[in-house]
Each structure stands twice: as C-alpha cells, then as structure tokens.
Amino acid sequence: MKKILLSACLILSLYSVNAQQAVPTVTYEYKMFSTIESVVPAGLGRSRVISTDKNSQMQEKDLENIFSLIGINFKNIQNNDQVITDKINEYAKDGWVLDQVVNGVYGPEKSVGIFITRYIFKKALANP
C-alpha cells in the first residue's frame, strides 16, 4: 500500500511540474495613437492625430473640424474616419493588434470642447 501511495505521489508531482512548464508566458509591447477632435463653432478648432515614431518623435496629422460655419460637417467626419481607419490599418499591417479604445470629452461649456480618443495596440514579443 505504501508503494502505491508513494508511486501516486511521484506521478502527481511529475505531472504538476510538467503542467507548470507547459504554460507559456507572453509579454506584450504596447503602442498607441490619439485623436483630438475639436468641437468649436465655425470650424475654428484644431483637430489632429498624434502618434510617436520609432525615434520617440511626435508625428501629427491634421483632421478636419467637426463644425463648419453652418453646423456639423458630415463630410469632415467622413474624412476623419478615413484618416483614422488608415492609421489603424497601418499599425495592423506592422503586426499590431488593437487592444482597447479609450475616449473622453472635455468642454468648459456646451458650445465648445474636444473629443479625445486613444487607440491602444499590442504586439506579442518573442520569448527568449
């Protein structure tokens, strides 16, 4: 009986060690870009896509303002969507996976403000 119990304990301990070794650990690298879209009447605001390149230099790309002199400009929104989609596709082509999108709104009063959206990507690093 002692031999059976000892054998069972040995088999369980070997299984436990092998099971722990079988679980790979994945380490990720993260990258993001932000969009800032102005909500200022008459198109007076500034809207941008902001990212950082490999050399930690800031890159900016202009976006259209959401409002024109006559109100919401849907053509500008469509153009902004295309610029943002192109940026997402650029990151995806380089192997980045969109992990999460975080947005916020700031406006000291109802008629002006900004929408800020952060697009956070991740890429699995090669394990040593």
URHUHU-V792304 format. One record per backbone hydrogen bond with DSSP energy under -1.0 kcal/mol. NH is the residue of the N-H (numbers start at 1). CO is the residue of the C=O. If there is no record, write none. Layout:
# URHUHU-V792304
nh=NH co=CO
nh=NH co=CO
This chain:
# URHUHU-V792304
nh=5 co=1
nh=6 co=2
nh=7 co=3
nh=8 co=4
nh=9 co=5
nh=10 co=6
nh=11 co=7
nh=12 co=8
nh=13 co=9
nh=14 co=10
nh=15 co=11
nh=16 co=12
nh=17 co=13
nh=18 co=14
nh=19 co=15
nh=20 co=16
nh=21 co=17
nh=22 co=18
nh=29 co=123
nh=31 co=121
nh=33 co=119
nh=34 co=50
nh=35 co=117
nh=36 co=48
nh=37 co=115
nh=39 co=113
nh=42 co=68
nh=43 co=40
nh=44 co=41
nh=48 co=36
nh=49 co=61
nh=50 co=34
nh=51 co=59
nh=53 co=57
nh=56 co=53
nh=59 co=51
nh=61 co=49
nh=63 co=47
nh=66 co=38
nh=68 co=71
nh=73 co=66
nh=77 co=73
nh=78 co=74
nh=79 co=75
nh=80 co=76
nh=81 co=77
nh=82 co=78
nh=83 co=79
nh=84 co=80
nh=85 co=81
nh=86 co=82
nh=87 co=83
nh=88 co=84
nh=89 co=85
nh=90 co=86
nh=91 co=87
nh=92 co=88
nh=93 co=89
nh=94 co=90
nh=95 co=92
nh=96 co=91
nh=97 co=122
nh=99 co=120
nh=100 co=120
nh=102 co=118
nh=104 co=116
nh=106 co=114
nh=114 co=106
nh=115 co=37
nh=116 co=104
nh=117 co=35
nh=118 co=102
nh=119 co=33
nh=120 co=100
nh=121 co=31
nh=122 co=97
nh=123 co=29
nh=125 co=27
